[in-house]
């Protein structure tokens, strides 16, 4: 299942710091993340534990373009965010 309404991202477009809002995600939940380029190449991945309602990523090293951020929790629930890097 893909859940889009549970997360939001800003600013879009962005130059360096992308912040995601996670009001629909439980506190202390571990989320795995993957950033994919528009050509489906994996650019960056990792995981974090939700401790606040927001989480920030430094994407300043990304090339200018369109990316997909995919977040997955341990239960397999998936969130997707399309973003533009200037």
N, C-alpha and C positions, 0 to 999 in steps of 0.2 A: 504494500500500500504506500502511495506517495501522498504526503501531507504538505500542502503549500501554505495554507492559512495559519499554521502554527508558528511560522518563522517569517521574519522580514529582514531586509538588509538595507543599509544606507551608508554613505551616500552612493547613489548610482547615477551617473558614472563616478568612479573614484580614481584617485591618483596613487594613494598609498595605503591608507587604513580603511578596511572594510569592517563595519560593525554589524553583527546580526543580533536581532531581538528574538528571544526564545520563550515567550510567555506560555506556550503550550507544552513545553518540555519540563519534566520533573526535575526538581533540584537534586543535585548530586548524581545525576544520570551521566554516564559516559557516552560521548558522541564521537564517532569516527568521522573524519572529513576527507574529502578528495576534491581538489580543484582540477577540472578538465578544460583544455582549450577547446575552441569551436571545432577543431579537427579530431576531437576525442582523445588527445594525448594527455596522460596524467602529468600535471605540472607540480603539484604539491599534495602531500597527504600527512595525516597524523591523527591524534585524538586529544580530547580535553574533557574535563569533568565540569558540568554546568554548576557554577557556584553563584552566579548572578543572573539577572534577566537578559544580559547582553554578553557577547563575546566578540573580541576584535581580532582581526587577522592583518598582518603586514603583507601586502601584496605589491609593494613598491618594486620588487625585482621582476615582476611579471612584465612581459611584452604588452604593448598596447593591443587591445582586442577584446573579444567577447569570451566569457568563461562560464562554466557551470560549476557551482558549488553543490556537492552532494553530501548530506549529513545522514548518518545511520546510527540508530541506537542499538543496544545489545539485543533487543527484541526483534530487530529487523525493520522497524519503522523508519521510513526514509523521507527526507525533506530535500527539496531541490530549489536552488536560487540561481537565476541567470543574472550575470553582472557584466558591466563594461568597465574595462581598465583604460584610462586615458594616459 
